[in-house]
């Protein structure tokens, strides 16, 4: 039986590797990829998630999230990950778009619709997760870990 997860990430090179593993592992049922500003801006992390999904042939939904941290000013890591967040990896532009919902709305929807608790794999800044838990505290019981 596949482990049901959602991934909340800021795809630069490091999270790209994690996404590929989750998307291709038959033991994982990846329900959603939500993105957040972190390694680079959220528009770039979202674009990277869409490119990765298309590259590996995954139709997992992608939702764009927080543009900046809750407390401190946004500082990207473009000096490490390159301007796109994935320097040296040139993927074609994605042919699809992120969900219309925000990442927080999409996370809530996926969690509340799940029959069993879902594992949340958060590898980026935790802004989306903080907003999810503060705005929709009822999801806590739907999270396995």
N, C-alpha and C positions, 0 to 999 in steps of 0.2 A: 504494500500500500504506500502510495506517494505521500510525502510530508508536504502539507500545505503551508506555503509561505507568501509573504509580501516583502518586497525589498524597497527600502527607502534609502536613496543614495545620491551621491554627487559625482556621476561618472566622469572621472579622469581615468588614467591608465589603470590604477589599482582597482577601482570599482568596475571597470570594464571587464576585467578578468573574472571577478566574482559574478557579474551578470551572465557572462558566457557559460560559466559552470552551472549556474542555477537554471538557465534556459535550456541547456542540453542534457541535464541529468534526469533520467527517467524516474528517479526516486524522489524528485521534487515536482510539486504542482505549484508553479509560480502564478499567482492570481493577479498581481499588480506590481508595476515598478513605479514608484513615486520619486520625484527628483527634488533637489533642494540646492540652493546656492552653497558652494563650498570650495571645491578645487577651482572652479570658475563660476561665472554667473549662471543662474538657473535656466536661462534660455539656452545656454551652451550645454549644460548638463542634460537638459531634456532632449536636445537635438542629438547628443551623443547616445543617450539611451535608445532613442528611436533608430539611429544608425546601427547600433549593435544588434537590436532585435531583428531588424531587416537582414543584416548580414548573416545571422545564424538561422533565419527562417522562423522566428518566433512571432506569434501574433499576440503576445501578452500586452495588455493595455498599459499605456504610459501616461502618468498624470504629473503635471508641472506644479511645483510647490513654492515654498517660501523663497522670496527674493533676497532676504537679508536676515541676519540673526535677530533675536528678540531684544537683546540688551546692548551688544557692542556693534560698532560699525563693521560692515562687510569687508573682509580682506581676502582676496583670492590667492591661489597658489599657482598662478600662471607661470611664475618664474621656475617652477618645478615641472608642471604638467604641460606647459606650452599654452599659447593663446587660446587654442580650442579646448584645452583640457586633455587632449590625446595627441600631443605632438608626435609626428612621425607615422601616424596611422591615418591615412586618407581614405575615408569611406565615401561612397556616393551619397548625395543628399537623400534623406529619407523621403519615401513617397507618401507616407502617412503622417498624421498629426497627433498631438497628444489629446487626451480626453478634454472635453469642455469643462468638466468639473475640476476643482482644485485638487491637489494631492490630499489635503485633509478630508475633503468630502468623499473622494474616491476610497481612501483608506477606511473611513467610517462605513461606507456602503459595503465594501468587501468583507470587513470584519463582522458586521451585523448580519449579513446574509449567510455566513458560514455555519454549517451544521456542527462542526467541531472547532475548538479553539485553534487559532492560526499563529504560527511563529512569525514575528516581525524581525526581519534582519535589517538593522539600521547601520549603515556603514559610512554615511556622510554626516554632515552637521545634523543635530537632533531637533532642529526647529520644527519640522513637520510633526514629529512625534509629540513634542511638547504642546503644540497647538491642538493636536488631535485629543490628547488626554485632558487638556484644560477645557476644551469646547464640548467634548463628547465623552464624559467620564464613564458612561454606560458601556463603552467598548472594552474597558479593562477586563471584564469577565470573558471576553471573546479572544483575548490574547493568551496563547499558550506560554510563550516566553519571548 
